[in-house]
Amino acid sequence: MEPVELEKAVIKKLKTVIDPETGADVIRMRLVQDIHIDAAGKITYTFRPSSPLCPIAVTLALKIIQVIKEVPGVSGQSITVIDYVQADLLNELLKTVLKG
């Protein structure tokens, strides 16, 4: 699948991830940004929780990772959490989750 088509499929899938606090999806809320997909199907993106103290940041990040894994053609992913009080800790946790 071409990167442009794959990006459309990823965005469509991400629209199913709903922030329970607002009832809006993570794309509409612009919580997932800077999506890039290389020719091999690896996706990199940024996750910006809705607030620096977002109580569901970990849950949302894990859900985002899971739905992206379900998109056919995605060969891997890299997520970077920004503007969150424990972004460094969460980024390390998510790297571990993605490794295995």
Residue pairs with C-beta under 8 A, 6 or more apart in sequence:
1 9
1 41
1 72
1 73
3 37
3 38
3 39
3 41
6 37
6 41
6 43
6 71
6 73
6 74
7 35
7 37
7 43
9 71
9 72
9 73
10 35
10 37
10 43
10 68
10 71
10 74
11 27
11 35
13 67
13 68
13 70
13 71
14 25
14 26
14 27
14 32
14 64
14 67
14 68
15 25
15 26
15 27
15 28
16 25
16 67
17 25
17 26
17 60
17 63
17 64
17 67
18 24
18 25
18 26
19 25
19 26
19 29
19 31
19 50
19 56
19 60
20 56
21 50
21 56
22 29
22 50
26 32
26 60
26 64
29 50
30 48
31 47
31 48
31 49
31 50
31 60
32 45
32 46
32 47
32 64
33 45
33 46
33 48
34 44
34 45
34 46
35 43
35 44
35 45
36 43
36 44
36 45
37 43
37 74
40 75
41 73
41 74
41 75
41 76
42 74
42 75
42 76
42 77
42 78
43 68
43 74
43 76
43 77
43 78
44 77
44 78
44 79
44 80
45 77
45 78
45 79
45 80
46 79
46 80
46 81
46 82
47 60
47 61
47 64
47 79
47 80
47 81
47 82
48 81
48 82
48 83
48 84
49 56
49 57
49 60
49 81
49 83
49 84
52 83
52 84
52 85
53 85
54 60
54 84
57 81
57 84
57 90
58 90
58 93
61 79
61 81
61 90
61 94
62 94
62 97
64 79
65 77
65 79
65 94
65 97
65 98
68 74
68 77
69 77
76 98
77 98
78 98
79 91
79 94
79 98
80 91
81 87
81 90
81 91
81 94
84 90
